[in-house]
Amino acid sequence: MKRLYLLIAVLAVLALLFTGCAGDRTKTAKTKIGLVFDLAGRGDNSFNDSAYNGLVRIAKEYKGWIEGDPSKVDFGNKVMLKYAEPKGGGQDRETLMRALAEEGFNPIYGIGFAFSDSIAKVAADFPKTQFVGIDVFLPDLTEASNVTCVGYKEHEGSFLVGAVAALKSGGSKVGFLGGVDIGLIHRFDNGFQAGAMYASPAHRAPGMVLSQYISKEFSGFNDPAGGYNVAMNLFKQGCSIVYHAAGGSGDGLFKAAMEAKKLGIGVDADQALVYDSSSDSAVKEWAKVVLTSMFKRVDTGVFSTSKTFIDTKKLPGGYITLGLAEEGVGYAVNDLNKDNLADVQAKLDELKAKIISGEIKVPDENTDMKEWAKTLM
């Protein structure tokens, strides 16, 4: 009996020690970085997962850990990283950012353009905390502002995958699937249309490049069923390849492509590799119908700004824009698709060089595509 009491006492002491160590860990971290995901959160195989990969890169390079992460990312105690996921329609974005600020996290990231209002409000209440908005735009920022907006030239990367789609289509129609009918997604759409028309004269004819959107509401980024329906509609209209900019709804595209025996083009992350690594056998099959992906390096945006903050103890406010020249956007080549892209690789390299040099000016969301198409005639 004495031995039992002794064992219980020892275990109690150990429990206290470990609890104390865990508490000390959060207090002694030199930097605490917070992040709030967009709708769909982790596991969207796209935008949010790319942001998460940025956190992993920070943890690895600066010997940190991600607090409460199911994947148990842990490389040391120097940098504490923590993320939160909005619920429902994302009405709690501001609440989640405010909670991180109150806990002393700095910098704090909002992932997605829907964070614009939340960042503006919370940043005003926490002037000593730096806020970073990925795909967020707030007007009149200066270097002294405590908000940094990171944007991307999505139209440049979309131009290249538009060229891929047209060149690999065999002369058939190609399509674009947008999650939400807003300016940011029009940027992807217009870039895709331009790339297809520039690379393939056949696709300059009316009706050869189609576009369709899931919704005018933000829910369009987290609606795989809606993505499936729109994709099937595009395939039935004669598209052999469809490119999506629809976040988590993009899963519906690849499910539809499998059933229709067509191809899809992913976005934000290398979706072929994401699907190929899935433990779900049905999802793993989707990798076979991913022609390529227009990767948007959200991880680079998160990592590079965090790196600047950690290295210099500050992060300038204002605007950062990442395009092809900055390797912020591009298209995926991997072991699964490299043979299929081999015959168009030289053409894509040529187009990329012309965009970077300025010889090709890719239309953005403010461009009238009918007028732009006339410049190719």
C-alpha positions as a Markdown table, in Angstrom:
| # | Residue | x | y | z |
|---|---|---|---|---|
| 1 | Met | 0.0 | 0.0 | 0.0 |
| 2 | Lys | 2.9 | 2.4 | 0.8 |
| 3 | Arg | 4.4 | 1.7 | -2.6 |
| 4 | Leu | 1.0 | 2.5 | -4.2 |
| 5 | Tyr | 0.9 | 5.9 | -2.4 |
| 6 | Leu | 4.5 | 6.6 | -3.3 |
| 7 | Leu | 3.8 | 5.8 | -7.0 |
| 8 | Ile | 0.7 | 8.1 | -7.0 |
| 9 | Ala | 2.8 | 10.9 | -5.3 |
| 10 | Val | 5.5 | 10.6 | -7.9 |
| 11 | Leu | 3.0 | 10.7 | -10.8 |
| 12 | Ala | 1.4 | 13.8 | -9.3 |
| 13 | Val | 4.7 | 15.5 | -9.1 |
| 14 | Leu | 5.6 | 14.6 | -12.7 |
| 15 | Ala | 2.2 | 15.9 | -13.9 |
| 16 | Leu | 2.9 | 19.2 | -12.2 |
| 17 | Leu | 6.3 | 19.4 | -13.7 |
| 18 | Phe | 5.1 | 18.7 | -17.2 |
| 19 | Thr | 2.2 | 21.2 | -16.8 |
| 20 | Gly | 4.7 | 23.8 | -15.6 |
| 21 | Cys | 6.9 | 23.1 | -18.6 |
| 22 | Ala | 4.0 | 23.5 | -21.1 |
| 23 | Gly | 3.1 | 26.8 | -19.4 |
| 24 | Asp | 6.7 | 28.1 | -19.5 |
| 25 | Arg | 6.9 | 27.2 | -23.2 |
| 26 | Thr | 4.2 | 29.6 | -24.2 |
| 27 | Lys | 5.7 | 32.3 | -22.0 |
| 28 | Thr | 9.3 | 32.0 | -23.1 |
| 29 | Ala | 8.7 | 31.8 | -26.9 |
| 30 | Lys | 10.5 | 34.8 | -28.5 |
| 31 | Thr | 7.8 | 35.3 | -31.1 |
| 32 | Lys | 4.1 | 34.4 | -31.2 |
| 33 | Ile | 2.5 | 34.3 | -34.6 |
| 34 | Gly | -1.3 | 34.0 | -35.0 |
| 35 | Leu | -3.3 | 33.2 | -38.1 |
| 36 | Val | -7.0 | 32.9 | -38.9 |
| 37 | Phe | -8.0 | 30.8 | -41.9 |
| 38 | Asp | -10.6 | 31.6 | -44.4 |
| 39 | Leu | -13.8 | 29.5 | -44.8 |
| 40 | Ala | -13.2 | 25.7 | -45.2 |
| 41 | Gly | -10.2 | 26.0 | -42.9 |
| 42 | Arg | -7.5 | 23.4 | -42.9 |
| 43 | Gly | -8.0 | 20.5 | -45.2 |
| 44 | Asp | -9.4 | 22.5 | -48.1 |
| 45 | Asn | -6.6 | 21.1 | -50.4 |
| 46 | Ser | -6.1 | 24.7 | -51.6 |
| 47 | Phe | -5.7 | 28.2 | -50.2 |
| 48 | Asn | -5.8 | 27.5 | -46.5 |
| 49 | Asp | -3.6 | 24.5 | -46.7 |
| 50 | Ser | -1.0 | 26.6 | -48.5 |
| 51 | Ala | -1.2 | 29.1 | -45.7 |
| 52 | Tyr | -0.7 | 26.3 | -43.2 |
| 53 | Asn | 2.4 | 25.2 | -45.1 |
| 54 | Gly | 3.8 | 28.6 | -44.5 |
| 55 | Leu | 3.4 | 28.1 | -40.7 |
| 56 | Val | 5.2 | 24.8 | -41.0 |
| 57 | Arg | 8.1 | 26.4 | -42.9 |
| 58 | Ile | 8.4 | 29.0 | -40.1 |
| 59 | Ala | 8.3 | 26.4 | -37.4 |
| 60 | Lys | 11.0 | 24.4 | -39.2 |
| 61 | Glu | 13.4 | 27.2 | -39.9 |
| 62 | Tyr | 13.0 | 29.1 | -36.6 |
| 63 | Lys | 12.7 | 26.1 | -34.3 |
| 64 | Gly | 9.1 | 26.6 | -33.3 |
| 65 | Trp | 5.8 | 24.7 | -32.9 |
| 66 | Ile | 2.2 | 25.0 | -33.9 |
| 67 | Glu | 0.1 | 25.1 | -30.7 |
| 68 | Gly | -2.8 | 22.6 | -30.7 |
| 69 | Asp | -2.1 | 21.3 | -34.2 |
| 70 | Pro | -3.4 | 17.7 | -34.8 |
| 71 | Ser | -0.3 | 17.1 | -36.9 |
| 72 | Lys | 1.9 | 17.9 | -33.9 |
| 73 | Val | 4.3 | 20.2 | -35.8 |
| 74 | Asp | 7.1 | 20.8 | -33.3 |
| 75 | Phe | 10.7 | 21.8 | -34.0 |
| 76 | Gly | 11.5 | 23.7 | -30.8 |
| 77 | Asn | 10.4 | 26.3 | -28.3 |
| 78 | Lys | 11.6 | 29.6 | -29.9 |
| 79 | Val | 8.5 | 30.5 | -32.0 |
| 80 | Met | 4.9 | 29.8 | -31.0 |
| 81 | Leu | 2.4 | 29.5 | -33.9 |
| 82 | Lys | -1.3 | 29.2 | -33.5 |
| 83 | Tyr | -4.2 | 29.2 | -35.9 |
| 84 | Ala | -8.0 | 29.5 | -35.7 |
| 85 | Glu | -10.8 | 28.5 | -38.1 |
| 86 | Pro | -13.9 | 30.6 | -38.6 |
| 87 | Lys | -17.3 | 28.9 | -38.1 |
| 88 | Gly | -20.5 | 29.1 | -40.2 |
| 89 | Gly | -20.3 | 31.9 | -42.7 |
| 90 | Gly | -17.2 | 33.4 | -41.1 |
| 91 | Gln | -19.0 | 36.0 | -39.0 |
| 92 | Asp | -16.5 | 35.3 | -36.2 |
| 93 | Arg | -13.4 | 36.4 | -38.1 |
| 94 | Glu | -13.1 | 39.6 | -36.1 |
| 95 | Thr | -13.6 | 37.8 | -32.8 |
| 96 | Leu | -10.9 | 35.3 | -33.6 |
| 97 | Met | -8.4 | 38.0 | -34.6 |
| 98 | Arg | -9.2 | 40.0 | -31.6 |
| 99 | Ala | -8.7 | 37.0 | -29.3 |
| 100 | Leu | -5.2 | 36.4 | -30.8 |
| 101 | Ala | -4.3 | 40.1 | -30.3 |
| 102 | Glu | -5.4 | 40.0 | -26.7 |
| 103 | Glu | -3.2 | 36.9 | -26.2 |
| 104 | Gly | -0.2 | 38.8 | -27.4 |
| 105 | Phe | 0.3 | 37.3 | -30.8 |
| 106 | Asn | 2.3 | 39.5 | -33.2 |
| 107 | Pro | 2.1 | 39.4 | -36.2 |
| 108 | Ile | -1.5 | 38.2 | -36.9 |
| 109 | Tyr | -2.6 | 36.9 | -40.3 |
| 110 | Gly | -6.0 | 37.0 | -41.9 |
| 111 | Ile | -6.2 | 34.6 | -44.9 |
| 112 | Gly | -8.5 | 35.8 | -47.6 |
| 113 | Phe | -10.0 | 39.0 | -48.9 |
| 114 | Ala | -13.1 | 38.7 | -46.6 |
| 115 | Phe | -10.8 | 39.7 | -43.7 |
| 116 | Ser | -10.6 | 43.3 | -44.9 |
| 117 | Asp | -13.1 | 44.8 | -42.5 |
| 118 | Ser | -12.0 | 42.6 | -39.6 |
| 119 | Ile | -8.4 | 43.6 | -40.0 |
| 120 | Ala | -9.2 | 47.3 | -40.3 |
| 121 | Lys | -11.2 | 47.2 | -37.0 |
| 122 | Val | -8.9 | 45.1 | -34.9 |
| 123 | Ala | -5.7 | 46.8 | -36.2 |
| 124 | Ala | -7.2 | 50.2 | -35.0 |
| 125 | Asp | -7.7 | 48.8 | -31.5 |
| 126 | Phe | -4.2 | 47.2 | -31.3 |
| 127 | Pro | -1.8 | 49.8 | -32.8 |
| 128 | Lys | 1.3 | 48.0 | -31.5 |
| 129 | Thr | 0.4 | 44.7 | -33.2 |
| 130 | Gln | 1.2 | 44.1 | -36.9 |
| 131 | Phe | -1.6 | 42.6 | -39.0 |
| 132 | Val | -1.0 | 40.9 | -42.3 |
| 133 | Gly | -3.9 | 40.4 | -44.8 |
| 134 | Ile | -3.4 | 37.8 | -47.6 |
| 135 | Asp | -5.5 | 38.9 | -50.6 |
| 136 | Val | -6.7 | 41.8 | -48.4 |
| 137 | Phe | -6.7 | 45.4 | -49.7 |
| 138 | Leu | -7.0 | 48.4 | -47.4 |
| 139 | Pro | -6.6 | 51.9 | -48.9 |
| 140 | Asp | -4.1 | 54.5 | -47.9 |
| 141 | Leu | -1.6 | 52.3 | -46.0 |
| 142 | Thr | 2.0 | 53.5 | -45.5 |
| 143 | Glu | 5.2 | 51.9 | -44.3 |
| 144 | Ala | 4.3 | 53.2 | -40.8 |
| 145 | Ser | 0.9 | 51.4 | -40.8 |
| 146 | Asn | 0.4 | 48.3 | -38.7 |
| 147 | Val | -1.3 | 46.5 | -41.6 |
| 148 | Thr | 0.6 | 44.8 | -44.4 |
| 149 | Cys | -1.4 | 43.7 | -47.4 |
| 150 | Val | 0.0 | 40.8 | -49.5 |
| 151 | Gly | -1.5 | 40.5 | -53.0 |
| 152 | Tyr | -0.8 | 38.2 | -55.9 |
| 153 | Lys | -0.8 | 38.6 | -59.7 |
| 154 | Glu | -3.1 | 35.6 | -60.1 |
| 155 | His | -3.8 | 36.6 | -63.7 |
| 156 | Glu | -0.2 | 35.9 | -64.6 |
| 157 | Gly | -0.3 | 32.3 | -63.3 |
| 158 | Ser | -3.8 | 31.8 | -64.7 |
| 159 | Phe | -2.5 | 33.0 | -68.1 |
| 160 | Leu | -0.1 | 30.1 | -68.2 |
| 161 | Val | -2.6 | 27.4 | -67.2 |
| 162 | Gly | -5.0 | 28.9 | -69.7 |
| 163 | Ala | -2.3 | 28.3 | -72.3 |
| 164 | Val | -1.9 | 24.7 | -71.0 |
| 165 | Ala | -5.6 | 24.1 | -71.3 |
| 166 | Ala | -5.9 | 25.3 | -74.8 |
| 167 | Leu | -2.8 | 23.6 | -76.1 |
| 168 | Lys | -3.8 | 20.3 | -74.5 |
| 169 | Ser | -7.5 | 20.5 | -75.4 |
| 170 | Gly | -7.2 | 19.0 | -78.9 |
| 171 | Gly | -9.2 | 22.0 | -80.2 |
| 172 | Ser | -12.2 | 21.5 | -77.9 |
| 173 | Lys | -13.7 | 24.1 | -75.6 |
| 174 | Val | -12.0 | 24.9 | -72.2 |
| 175 | Gly | -13.7 | 26.3 | -69.1 |
| 176 | Phe | -13.3 | 28.3 | -66.0 |
| 177 | Leu | -15.1 | 27.5 | -62.7 |
| 178 | Gly | -15.2 | 30.4 | -60.2 |
| 179 | Gly | -16.2 | 30.0 | -56.6 |
| 180 | Val | -17.7 | 33.5 | -56.0 |
| 181 | Asp | -18.6 | 36.1 | -58.7 |
| 182 | Ile | -16.4 | 39.0 | -57.5 |
| 183 | Gly | -13.5 | 41.0 | -58.8 |
| 184 | Leu | -10.7 | 38.9 | -57.3 |
| 185 | Ile | -11.9 | 35.8 | -59.0 |
| 186 | His | -12.5 | 37.7 | -62.3 |
| 187 | Arg | -8.7 | 38.2 | -62.2 |
| 188 | Phe | -8.2 | 34.4 | -62.4 |
| 189 | Asp | -10.9 | 34.2 | -65.1 |
| 190 | Asn | -9.5 | 36.9 | -67.3 |
| 191 | Gly | -6.0 | 35.6 | -67.1 |
| 192 | Phe | -7.2 | 32.1 | -68.0 |
| 193 | Gln | -9.2 | 33.3 | -71.0 |
| 194 | Ala | -6.2 | 35.4 | -72.2 |
| 195 | Gly | -3.7 | 32.6 | -72.0 |
| 196 | Ala | -6.0 | 30.2 | -73.9 |
| 197 | Met | -6.7 | 32.8 | -76.6 |
| 198 | Tyr | -3.0 | 33.9 | -76.9 |
| 199 | Ala | -1.7 | 30.4 | -77.2 |
| 200 | Ser | -4.4 | 29.0 | -79.5 |
| 201 | Pro | -6.0 | 31.0 | -82.3 |
| 202 | Ala | -8.9 | 28.4 | -82.3 |
| 203 | His | -9.9 | 29.6 | -78.8 |
| 204 | Arg | -10.3 | 33.2 | -79.9 |
| 205 | Ala | -13.6 | 32.2 | -81.5 |
| 206 | Pro | -16.7 | 33.1 | -79.4 |
| 207 | Gly | -17.8 | 30.2 | -77.2 |
| 208 | Met | -14.5 | 28.4 | -77.1 |
| 209 | Val | -13.6 | 29.6 | -73.6 |
| 210 | Leu | -16.5 | 29.3 | -71.1 |
| 211 | Ser | -16.9 | 30.7 | -67.6 |
| 212 | Gln | -19.4 | 29.9 | -64.9 |
| 213 | Tyr | -19.6 | 30.8 | -61.2 |
| 214 | Ile | -21.0 | 28.9 | -58.2 |
| 215 | Ser | -22.4 | 31.8 | -56.2 |
| 216 | Lys | -22.3 | 35.5 | -55.4 |
| 217 | Glu | -21.9 | 34.7 | -51.8 |
| 218 | Phe | -18.7 | 33.6 | -50.0 |
| 219 | Ser | -20.2 | 30.2 | -49.4 |
| 220 | Gly | -19.2 | 29.5 | -53.0 |
| 221 | Phe | -15.7 | 28.8 | -51.7 |
| 222 | Asn | -16.9 | 25.9 | -49.5 |
| 223 | Asp | -19.5 | 24.2 | -51.6 |
| 224 | Pro | -18.1 | 21.0 | -53.3 |
| 225 | Ala | -21.6 | 20.0 | -54.4 |
| 226 | Gly | -21.9 | 23.3 | -56.2 |
| 227 | Gly | -18.5 | 22.9 | -57.7 |
| 228 | Tyr | -19.5 | 19.5 | -59.0 |
| 229 | Asn | -22.7 | 20.8 | -60.6 |
| 230 | Val | -21.0 | 23.7 | -62.3 |
| 231 | Ala | -18.1 | 21.5 | -63.6 |
| 232 | Met | -20.6 | 18.9 | -65.0 |
| 233 | Asn | -22.4 | 21.7 | -66.8 |
| 234 | Leu | -19.2 | 22.9 | -68.4 |
| 235 | Phe | -18.2 | 19.4 | -69.4 |
| 236 | Lys | -21.7 | 18.8 | -70.9 |
| 237 | Gln | -21.2 | 22.1 | -72.9 |
| 238 | Gly | -18.2 | 20.5 | -74.5 |
| 239 | Cys | -15.2 | 21.6 | -72.3 |
| 240 | Ser | -12.5 | 18.9 | -72.1 |
| 241 | Ile | -10.5 | 20.8 | -69.5 |
| 242 | Val | -11.8 | 23.1 | -66.7 |
| 243 | Tyr | -9.8 | 25.3 | -64.4 |
| 244 | His | -11.1 | 26.3 | -61.0 |
| 245 | Ala | -10.6 | 29.2 | -58.6 |
| 246 | Ala | -13.1 | 28.0 | -56.0 |
| 247 | Gly | -11.2 | 27.1 | -52.8 |
| 248 | Gly | -12.7 | 24.0 | -51.1 |
| 249 | Ser | -15.4 | 23.8 | -53.8 |
| 250 | Gly | -12.8 | 22.7 | -56.2 |
| 251 | Asp | -13.0 | 19.1 | -54.9 |
| 252 | Gly | -16.3 | 19.0 | -56.8 |
| 253 | Leu | -14.5 | 19.7 | -60.1 |
| 254 | Phe | -12.2 | 16.7 | -59.8 |
| 255 | Lys | -15.0 | 14.4 | -58.7 |
| 256 | Ala | -16.9 | 15.5 | -61.8 |
| 257 | Ala | -13.8 | 15.2 | -64.0 |
| 258 | Met | -13.4 | 11.6 | -62.8 |
| 259 | Glu | -16.9 | 10.7 | -63.7 |
| 260 | Ala | -16.9 | 12.6 | -67.0 |
| 261 | Lys | -13.5 | 11.3 | -68.0 |
| 262 | Lys | -12.2 | 14.9 | -68.5 |
| 263 | Leu | -9.4 | 16.9 | -66.9 |
| 264 | Gly | -9.3 | 19.7 | -64.3 |
| 265 | Ile | -6.7 | 22.3 | -63.4 |
| 266 | Gly | -6.2 | 23.0 | -59.7 |
| 267 | Val | -5.4 | 26.2 | -57.8 |
| 268 | Asp | -3.3 | 27.6 | -55.0 |
| 269 | Ala | -1.6 | 24.3 | -54.1 |
| 270 | Asp | -0.3 | 21.4 | -56.3 |
| 271 | Gln | -3.6 | 19.6 | -56.0 |
| 272 | Ala | -2.4 | 16.5 | -57.8 |
| 273 | Leu | 0.1 | 15.8 | -55.0 |
| 274 | Val | -2.4 | 16.7 | -52.4 |
| 275 | Tyr | -4.9 | 14.2 | -53.7 |
| 276 | Asp | -2.3 | 11.6 | -54.3 |
| 277 | Ser | -1.3 | 11.7 | -50.7 |
| 278 | Ser | -4.9 | 11.2 | -49.4 |
| 279 | Ser | -5.7 | 8.2 | -47.3 |
| 280 | Asp | -9.2 | 8.2 | -48.9 |
| 281 | Ser | -8.9 | 5.9 | -51.9 |
| 282 | Ala | -11.6 | 7.7 | -53.9 |
| 283 | Val | -10.0 | 11.1 | -53.3 |
| 284 | Lys | -6.6 | 9.7 | -54.2 |
| 285 | Glu | -8.0 | 8.8 | -57.6 |
| 286 | Trp | -8.7 | 12.4 | -58.4 |
| 287 | Ala | -4.9 | 13.0 | -58.8 |
| 288 | Lys | -5.2 | 11.2 | -62.1 |
| 289 | Val | -7.4 | 13.9 | -63.6 |
| 290 | Val | -5.4 | 17.0 | -62.4 |
| 291 | Leu | -3.6 | 18.3 | -65.5 |
| 292 | Thr | -1.7 | 20.8 | -63.5 |
| 293 | Ser | -2.4 | 23.5 | -60.9 |
| 294 | Met | -1.9 | 27.2 | -60.8 |
| 295 | Phe | -0.1 | 27.5 | -57.6 |
| 296 | Lys | -0.5 | 30.7 | -55.6 |
| 297 | Arg | 2.2 | 30.7 | -53.0 |
| 298 | Val | 0.2 | 31.7 | -50.0 |
| 299 | Asp | 2.9 | 29.9 | -48.0 |
| 300 | Thr | 5.5 | 32.2 | -49.4 |
| 301 | Gly | 3.5 | 35.2 | -48.4 |
| 302 | Val | 3.1 | 33.9 | -44.9 |
| 303 | Phe | 6.6 | 32.7 | -44.6 |
| 304 | Ser | 8.4 | 35.7 | -46.1 |
| 305 | Thr | 6.6 | 38.3 | -44.0 |
| 306 | Ser | 7.1 | 36.3 | -40.8 |
| 307 | Lys | 10.7 | 35.9 | -41.6 |
| 308 | Thr | 11.1 | 39.6 | -42.0 |
| 309 | Phe | 9.4 | 40.2 | -38.6 |
| 310 | Ile | 11.4 | 37.6 | -36.8 |
| 311 | Asp | 14.8 | 38.7 | -38.3 |
| 312 | Thr | 14.3 | 42.5 | -37.9 |
| 313 | Lys | 11.7 | 42.7 | -35.1 |
| 314 | Lys | 9.4 | 44.7 | -37.4 |
| 315 | Leu | 7.4 | 44.4 | -40.6 |
| 316 | Pro | 6.7 | 47.5 | -42.7 |
| 317 | Gly | 3.1 | 48.4 | -43.4 |
| 318 | Gly | 1.8 | 48.9 | -46.9 |
| 319 | Tyr | 1.6 | 46.6 | -49.9 |
| 320 | Ile | 3.5 | 43.6 | -51.2 |
| 321 | Thr | 2.6 | 42.0 | -54.6 |
| 322 | Leu | 3.9 | 38.6 | -55.7 |
| 323 | Gly | 3.8 | 37.6 | -59.4 |
| 324 | Leu | 5.8 | 35.3 | -61.8 |
| 325 | Ala | 8.9 | 37.4 | -61.3 |
| 326 | Glu | 8.8 | 37.0 | -57.5 |
| 327 | Glu | 7.8 | 33.3 | -57.8 |
| 328 | Gly | 4.6 | 34.1 | -56.1 |
| 329 | Val | 2.5 | 32.3 | -58.8 |
| 330 | Gly | 3.2 | 29.6 | -61.4 |
| 331 | Tyr | 2.1 | 26.2 | -62.5 |
| 332 | Ala | 2.8 | 22.8 | -61.1 |
| 333 | Val | 5.1 | 20.2 | -62.8 |
| 334 | Asn | 5.5 | 17.0 | -60.8 |
| 335 | Asp | 6.2 | 13.3 | -61.4 |
| 336 | Leu | 2.5 | 12.7 | -62.1 |
| 337 | Asn | 2.1 | 15.2 | -64.9 |
| 338 | Lys | 5.5 | 16.0 | -66.3 |
| 339 | Asp | 5.3 | 13.6 | -69.2 |
| 340 | Asn | 1.9 | 15.0 | -70.1 |
| 341 | Leu | 3.2 | 18.6 | -70.1 |
| 342 | Ala | 6.5 | 17.8 | -71.9 |
| 343 | Asp | 5.2 | 18.8 | -75.4 |
| 344 | Val | 4.1 | 22.3 | -74.2 |
| 345 | Gln | 6.9 | 23.0 | -71.8 |
| 346 | Ala | 9.0 | 25.1 | -74.2 |
| 347 | Lys | 6.0 | 27.2 | -75.2 |
| 348 | Leu | 5.1 | 27.8 | -71.5 |
| 349 | Asp | 8.7 | 28.9 | -70.8 |
| 350 | Glu | 8.5 | 31.3 | -73.7 |
| 351 | Leu | 5.2 | 32.8 | -72.4 |
| 352 | Lys | 6.5 | 33.1 | -68.9 |
| 353 | Ala | 9.6 | 35.0 | -70.0 |
| 354 | Lys | 7.5 | 37.4 | -72.1 |
| 355 | Ile | 5.2 | 38.1 | -69.1 |
| 356 | Ile | 8.2 | 38.8 | -66.8 |
| 357 | Ser | 9.9 | 41.0 | -69.4 |
| 358 | Gly | 6.7 | 43.0 | -70.0 |
| 359 | Glu | 6.3 | 42.0 | -73.6 |
| 360 | Ile | 3.0 | 40.3 | -72.7 |
| 361 | Lys | 0.7 | 42.4 | -70.5 |
| 362 | Val | -1.8 | 40.0 | -69.0 |
| 363 | Pro | -5.3 | 41.4 | -68.5 |
| 364 | Asp | -6.6 | 41.7 | -65.0 |
| 365 | Glu | -10.1 | 41.9 | -63.5 |
| 366 | Asn | -10.7 | 45.4 | -64.9 |
| 367 | Thr | -10.2 | 44.4 | -68.5 |
| 368 | Asp | -13.0 | 44.1 | -71.1 |
| 369 | Met | -12.0 | 40.7 | -72.5 |
| 370 | Lys | -13.9 | 41.2 | -75.8 |
| 371 | Glu | -11.9 | 44.3 | -76.4 |
| 372 | Trp | -8.7 | 42.6 | -75.4 |
| 373 | Ala | -9.4 | 39.7 | -77.7 |
| 374 | Lys | -9.5 | 42.1 | -80.6 |
| 375 | Thr | -5.8 | 43.0 | -80.0 |
| 376 | Leu | -4.9 | 39.4 | -81.0 |
| 377 | Met | -6.6 | 39.6 | -84.4 |
